[in-house]
Amino acid sequence: MSLEDRAKATAKNLEGKAQEAMGEFTGDPEDKAEGKAKQAEAELRQTVENIKDEVKKSID
């Protein structure tokens, strides 16, 4: 996994956490849900990239 992809996934996770916290603070369920969705997307990206790394290791 490229360092850039990992950084993007981490940034998306942090963005989601912040948005979820803001939704919690303001009582906005839509912001909270969008924040959780961003975190799930980031987790999926990390998983996909980890799988790519494992496949590459097994080929090398």
ROLUM-176313 format. One record per atom (N, C-alpha, C, O): residue in one letter; atom name; x, y, z. Coordinates in nm, 3 decimals, decimal comma, always signed. Example, Ala and Ser with C-alpha at 12.3 -4.5 7.8 and 13.67 -1.06 7.14 Angstrom:
<vobas>
+----+----+---------+---------+---------+
! aa ! at !       x !       y !       z !
+----+----+---------+---------+---------+
!  A !  N !  +1,319 !  -0,569 !  +0,780 !
!  A ! CA !  +1,230 !  -0,450 !  +0,780 !
!  A !  C !  +1,320 !  -0,330 !  +0,780 !
!  A !  O !  +1,424 !  -0,332 !  +0,846 !
!  S !  N !  +1,285 !  -0,225 !  +0,708 !
!  S ! CA !  +1,367 !  -0,106 !  +0,714 !
!  S !  C !  +1,290 !  +0,003 !  +0,787 !
!  S !  O !  +1,341 !  +0,114 !  +0,804 !
+----+----+---------+---------+---------+
</vobas>
This chain:
<vobas>
+----+----+---------+---------+---------+
! aa ! at !       x !       y !       z !
+----+----+---------+---------+---------+
!  M !  N !  +0,086 !  -0,117 !  +0,000 !
!  M ! CA !  +0,000 !  +0,000 !  +0,000 !
!  M !  C !  +0,089 !  +0,122 !  +0,000 !
!  M !  O !  +0,187 !  +0,131 !  +0,074 !
!  S !  N !  +0,054 !  +0,212 !  -0,082 !
!  S ! CA !  +0,136 !  +0,333 !  -0,087 !
!  S !  C !  +0,112 !  +0,418 !  +0,037 !
!  S !  O !  +0,005 !  +0,416 !  +0,097 !
!  L !  N !  +0,212 !  +0,488 !  +0,072 !
!  L ! CA !  +0,204 !  +0,576 !  +0,188 !
!  L !  C !  +0,095 !  +0,681 !  +0,167 !
!  L !  O !  +0,026 !  +0,720 !  +0,262 !
!  E !  N !  +0,080 !  +0,725 !  +0,043 !
!  E ! CA !  -0,021 !  +0,826 !  +0,011 !
!  E !  C !  -0,163 !  +0,771 !  +0,036 !
!  E !  O !  -0,248 !  +0,841 !  +0,090 !
!  D !  N !  -0,187 !  +0,646 !  -0,003 !
!  D ! CA !  -0,318 !  +0,585 !  +0,018 !
!  D !  C !  -0,349 !  +0,569 !  +0,167 !
!  D !  O !  -0,461 !  +0,593 !  +0,211 !
!  R !  N !  -0,247 !  +0,529 !  +0,242 !
!  R ! CA !  -0,266 !  +0,515 !  +0,388 !
!  R !  C !  -0,298 !  +0,651 !  +0,450 !
!  R !  O !  -0,384 !  +0,661 !  +0,538 !
!  A !  N !  -0,228 !  +0,754 !  +0,406 !
!  A ! CA !  -0,251 !  +0,888 !  +0,460 !
!  A !  C !  -0,391 !  +0,938 !  +0,426 !
!  A !  O !  -0,457 !  +1,000 !  +0,510 !
!  K !  N !  -0,436 !  +0,910 !  +0,304 !
!  K ! CA !  -0,572 !  +0,951 !  +0,265 !
!  K !  C !  -0,677 !  +0,879 !  +0,349 !
!  K !  O !  -0,775 !  +0,941 !  +0,392 !
!  A !  N !  -0,658 !  +0,750 !  +0,372 !
!  A ! CA !  -0,753 !  +0,675 !  +0,452 !
!  A !  C !  -0,754 !  +0,724 !  +0,596 !
!  A !  O !  -0,861 !  +0,734 !  +0,658 !
!  T !  N !  -0,638 !  +0,755 !  +0,650 !
!  T ! CA !  -0,630 !  +0,807 !  +0,786 !
!  T !  C !  -0,695 !  +0,945 !  +0,795 !
!  T !  O !  -0,765 !  +0,974 !  +0,892 !
!  A !  N !  -0,673 !  +1,027 !  +0,695 !
!  A ! CA !  -0,735 !  +1,160 !  +0,694 !
!  A !  C !  -0,887 !  +1,148 !  +0,686 !
!  A !  O !  -0,958 !  +1,223 !  +0,753 !
!  K !  N !  -0,937 !  +1,055 !  +0,606 !
!  K ! CA !  -1,081 !  +1,035 !  +0,593 !
!  K !  C !  -1,139 !  +0,986 !  +0,726 !
!  K !  O !  -1,249 !  +1,025 !  +0,764 !
!  N !  N !  -1,065 !  +0,902 !  +0,795 !
!  N ! CA !  -1,110 !  +0,853 !  +0,925 !
!  N !  C !  -1,118 !  +0,967 !  +1,026 !
!  N !  O !  -1,216 !  +0,980 !  +1,099 !
!  L !  N !  -1,016 !  +1,050 !  +1,029 !
!  L ! CA !  -1,015 !  +1,164 !  +1,121 !
!  L !  C !  -1,126 !  +1,263 !  +1,087 !
!  L !  O !  -1,191 !  +1,317 !  +1,177 !
!  E !  N !  -1,148 !  +1,285 !  +0,959 !
!  E ! CA !  -1,256 !  +1,373 !  +0,916 !
!  E !  C !  -1,391 !  +1,318 !  +0,963 !
!  E !  O !  -1,477 !  +1,393 !  +1,010 !
!  G !  N !  -1,407 !  +1,188 !  +0,950 !
!  G ! CA !  -1,531 !  +1,125 !  +0,994 !
!  G !  C !  -1,551 !  +1,134 !  +1,144 !
!  G !  O !  -1,662 !  +1,161 !  +1,191 !
!  K !  N !  -1,444 !  +1,113 !  +1,219 !
!  K ! CA !  -1,453 !  +1,124 !  +1,365 !
!  K !  C !  -1,492 !  +1,266 !  +1,407 !
!  K !  O !  -1,574 !  +1,285 !  +1,497 !
!  A !  N !  -1,431 !  +1,364 !  +1,341 !
!  A ! CA !  -1,462 !  +1,503 !  +1,373 !
!  A !  C !  -1,608 !  +1,536 !  +1,339 !
!  A !  O !  -1,677 !  +1,602 !  +1,416 !
!  Q !  N !  -1,652 !  +1,489 !  +1,224 !
!  Q ! CA !  -1,790 !  +1,517 !  +1,182 !
!  Q !  C !  -1,889 !  +1,446 !  +1,274 !
!  Q !  O !  -1,994 !  +1,502 !  +1,308 !
!  E !  N !  -1,857 !  +1,325 !  +1,314 !
!  E ! CA !  -1,945 !  +1,253 !  +1,407 !
!  E !  C !  -1,952 !  +1,327 !  +1,541 !
!  E !  O !  -2,060 !  +1,342 !  +1,598 !
!  A !  N !  -1,837 !  +1,372 !  +1,589 !
!  A ! CA !  -1,834 !  +1,444 !  +1,716 !
!  A !  C !  -1,912 !  +1,575 !  +1,706 !
!  A !  O !  -1,983 !  +1,612 !  +1,799 !
!  M !  N !  -1,900 !  +1,644 !  +1,594 !
!  M ! CA !  -1,974 !  +1,769 !  +1,575 !
!  M !  C !  -2,124 !  +1,740 !  +1,572 !
!  M !  O !  -2,203 !  +1,815 !  +1,629 !
!  G !  N !  -2,163 !  +1,633 !  +1,506 !
!  G ! CA !  -2,303 !  +1,594 !  +1,502 !
!  G !  C !  -2,356 !  +1,561 !  +1,640 !
!  G !  O !  -2,470 !  +1,594 !  +1,674 !
!  E !  N !  -2,273 !  +1,496 !  +1,719 !
!  E ! CA !  -2,310 !  +1,463 !  +1,857 !
!  E !  C !  -2,326 !  +1,591 !  +1,939 !
!  E !  O !  -2,421 !  +1,607 !  +2,016 !
!  F !  N !  -2,230 !  +1,681 !  +1,920 !
!  F ! CA !  -2,230 !  +1,807 !  +1,997 !
!  F !  C !  -2,350 !  +1,895 !  +1,961 !
!  F !  O !  -2,414 !  +1,952 !  +2,049 !
!  T !  N !  -2,380 !  +1,904 !  +1,831 !
!  T ! CA !  -2,490 !  +1,991 !  +1,787 !
!  T !  C !  -2,625 !  +1,922 !  +1,787 !
!  T !  O !  -2,729 !  +1,986 !  +1,771 !
!  G !  N !  -2,624 !  +1,790 !  +1,805 !
!  G ! CA !  -2,748 !  +1,715 !  +1,802 !
!  G !  C !  -2,800 !  +1,691 !  +1,661 !
!  G !  O !  -2,918 !  +1,665 !  +1,642 !
!  D !  N !  -2,711 !  +1,698 !  +1,564 !
!  D ! CA !  -2,749 !  +1,678 !  +1,424 !
!  D !  C !  -2,725 !  +1,532 !  +1,385 !
!  D !  O !  -2,611 !  +1,492 !  +1,363 !
!  P !  N !  -2,831 !  +1,453 !  +1,375 !
!  P ! CA !  -2,813 !  +1,311 !  +1,344 !
!  P !  C !  -2,757 !  +1,287 !  +1,204 !
!  P !  O !  -2,692 !  +1,185 !  +1,180 !
!  E !  N !  -2,783 !  +1,379 !  +1,111 !
!  E ! CA !  -2,730 !  +1,363 !  +0,975 !
!  E !  C !  -2,578 !  +1,376 !  +0,975 !
!  E !  O !  -2,509 !  +1,295 !  +0,912 !
!  D !  N !  -2,525 !  +1,476 !  +1,043 !
!  D ! CA !  -2,379 !  +1,491 !  +1,053 !
!  D !  C !  -2,317 !  +1,369 !  +1,121 !
!  D !  O !  -2,213 !  +1,319 !  +1,079 !
!  K !  N !  -2,380 !  +1,325 !  +1,225 !
!  K ! CA !  -2,330 !  +1,209 !  +1,299 !
!  K !  C !  -2,324 !  +1,086 !  +1,207 !
!  K !  O !  -2,224 !  +1,014 !  +1,207 !
!  A !  N !  -2,430 !  +1,064 !  +1,131 !
!  A ! CA !  -2,435 !  +0,949 !  +1,040 !
!  A !  C !  -2,332 !  +0,962 !  +0,928 !
!  A !  O !  -2,266 !  +0,864 !  +0,892 !
!  E !  N !  -2,317 !  +1,082 !  +0,873 !
!  E ! CA !  -2,217 !  +1,103 !  +0,768 !
!  E !  C !  -2,076 !  +1,079 !  +0,821 !
!  E !  O !  -1,991 !  +1,024 !  +0,751 !
!  G !  N !  -2,052 !  +1,121 !  +0,944 !
!  G ! CA !  -1,921 !  +1,097 !  +1,005 !
!  G !  C !  -1,892 !  +0,949 !  +1,021 !
!  G !  O !  -1,781 !  +0,904 !  +0,994 !
!  K !  N !  -1,992 !  +0,875 !  +1,064 !
!  K ! CA !  -1,974 !  +0,730 !  +1,078 !
!  K !  C !  -1,952 !  +0,665 !  +0,942 !
!  K !  O !  -1,872 !  +0,572 !  +0,930 !
!  A !  N !  -2,021 !  +0,713 !  +0,840 !
!  A ! CA !  -2,004 !  +0,659 !  +0,706 !
!  A !  C !  -1,862 !  +0,684 !  +0,654 !
!  A !  O !  -1,803 !  +0,597 !  +0,591 !
!  K !  N !  -1,808 !  +0,802 !  +0,681 !
!  K ! CA !  -1,671 !  +0,833 !  +0,639 !
!  K !  C !  -1,571 !  +0,742 !  +0,709 !
!  K !  O !  -1,473 !  +0,698 !  +0,649 !
!  Q !  N !  -1,597 !  +0,714 !  +0,836 !
!  Q ! CA !  -1,508 !  +0,625 !  +0,909 !
!  Q !  C !  -1,514 !  +0,483 !  +0,852 !
!  Q !  O !  -1,412 !  +0,416 !  +0,841 !
!  A !  N !  -1,633 !  +0,439 !  +0,815 !
!  A ! CA !  -1,648 !  +0,306 !  +0,756 !
!  A !  C !  -1,577 !  +0,300 !  +0,621 !
!  A !  O !  -1,513 !  +0,199 !  +0,589 !
!  E !  N !  -1,587 !  +0,406 !  +0,542 !
!  E ! CA !  -1,518 !  +0,411 !  +0,414 !
!  E !  C !  -1,367 !  +0,403 !  +0,433 !
!  E !  O !  -1,298 !  +0,333 !  +0,360 !
!  A !  N !  -1,318 !  +0,476 !  +0,532 !
!  A ! CA !  -1,174 !  +0,474 !  +0,559 !
!  A !  C !  -1,129 !  +0,335 !  +0,603 !
!  A !  O !  -1,022 !  +0,289 !  +0,563 !
!  E !  N !  -1,208 !  +0,270 !  +0,685 !
!  E ! CA !  -1,174 !  +0,135 !  +0,731 !
!  E !  C !  -1,172 !  +0,038 !  +0,613 !
!  E !  O !  -1,084 !  -0,048 !  +0,604 !
!  L !  N !  -1,268 !  +0,052 !  +0,523 !
!  L ! CA !  -1,271 !  -0,033 !  +0,404 !
!  L !  C !  -1,148 !  -0,009 !  +0,317 !
!  L !  O !  -1,088 !  -0,104 !  +0,268 !
!  R !  N !  -1,111 !  +0,117 !  +0,299 !
!  R ! CA !  -0,991 !  +0,148 !  +0,220 !
!  R !  C !  -0,867 !  +0,084 !  +0,282 !
!  R !  O !  -0,784 !  +0,027 !  +0,212 !
!  Q !  N !  -0,856 !  +0,094 !  +0,415 !
!  Q ! CA !  -0,741 !  +0,034 !  +0,484 !
!  Q !  C !  -0,738 !  -0,117 !  +0,462 !
!  Q !  O !  -0,633 !  -0,175 !  +0,436 !
!  T !  N !  -0,855 !  -0,181 !  +0,472 !
!  T ! CA !  -0,864 !  -0,325 !  +0,455 !
!  T !  C !  -0,823 !  -0,366 !  +0,314 !
!  T !  O !  -0,746 !  -0,460 !  +0,296 !
!  V !  N !  -0,874 !  -0,295 !  +0,215 !
!  V ! CA !  -0,839 !  -0,325 !  +0,076 !
!  V !  C !  -0,689 !  -0,311 !  +0,054 !
!  V !  O !  -0,627 !  -0,396 !  -0,009 !
!  E !  N !  -0,633 !  -0,205 !  +0,106 !
!  E ! CA !  -0,489 !  -0,184 !  +0,088 !
!  E !  C !  -0,408 !  -0,290 !  +0,163 !
!  E !  O !  -0,303 !  -0,332 !  +0,115 !
!  N !  N !  -0,455 !  -0,333 !  +0,279 !
!  N ! CA !  -0,386 !  -0,439 !  +0,352 !
!  N !  C !  -0,388 !  -0,570 !  +0,272 !
!  N !  O !  -0,290 !  -0,645 !  +0,270 !
!  I !  N !  -0,501 !  -0,597 !  +0,208 !
!  I ! CA !  -0,511 !  -0,718 !  +0,125 !
!  I !  C !  -0,413 !  -0,707 !  +0,008 !
!  I !  O !  -0,346 !  -0,805 !  -0,025 !
!  K !  N !  -0,406 !  -0,591 !  -0,054 !
!  K ! CA !  -0,311 !  -0,571 !  -0,163 !
!  K !  C !  -0,168 !  -0,598 !  -0,116 !
!  K !  O !  -0,090 !  -0,662 !  -0,187 !
!  D !  N !  -0,135 !  -0,550 !  +0,002 !
!  D ! CA !  -0,001 !  -0,573 !  +0,058 !
!  D !  C !  +0,026 !  -0,722 !  +0,077 !
!  D !  O !  +0,134 !  -0,771 !  +0,045 !
!  E !  N !  -0,072 !  -0,793 !  +0,129 !
!  E ! CA !  -0,054 !  -0,937 !  +0,154 !
!  E !  C !  -0,037 !  -1,013 !  +0,022 !
!  E !  O !  +0,045 !  -1,104 !  +0,013 !
!  V !  N !  -0,114 !  -0,977 !  -0,079 !
!  V ! CA !  -0,102 !  -1,043 !  -0,209 !
!  V !  C !  +0,036 !  -1,015 !  -0,267 !
!  V !  O !  +0,101 !  -1,104 !  -0,321 !
!  K !  N !  +0,080 !  -0,892 !  -0,257 !
!  K ! CA !  +0,212 !  -0,857 !  -0,310 !
!  K !  C !  +0,322 !  -0,935 !  -0,238 !
!  K !  O !  +0,416 !  -0,983 !  -0,301 !
!  K !  N !  +0,310 !  -0,947 !  -0,106 !
!  K ! CA !  +0,410 !  -1,023 !  -0,029 !
!  K !  C !  +0,412 !  -1,169 !  -0,073 !
!  K !  O !  +0,519 !  -1,229 !  -0,084 !
!  S !  N !  +0,295 !  -1,226 !  -0,099 !
!  S ! CA !  +0,291 !  -1,367 !  -0,137 !
!  S !  C !  +0,347 !  -1,389 !  -0,277 !
!  S !  O !  +0,397 !  -1,498 !  -0,306 !
!  I !  N !  +0,338 !  -1,288 !  -0,363 !
!  I ! CA !  +0,390 !  -1,300 !  -0,498 !
!  I !  C !  +0,542 !  -1,284 !  -0,497 !
!  I !  O !  +0,613 !  -1,354 !  -0,570 !
!  D !  N !  +0,592 !  -1,194 !  -0,414 !
!  D ! CA !  +0,737 !  -1,169 !  -0,409 !
!  D !  C !  +0,805 !  -1,277 !  -0,337 !
!  D !  O !  +0,928 !  -1,274 !  -0,322 !
+----+----+---------+---------+---------+
</vobas>
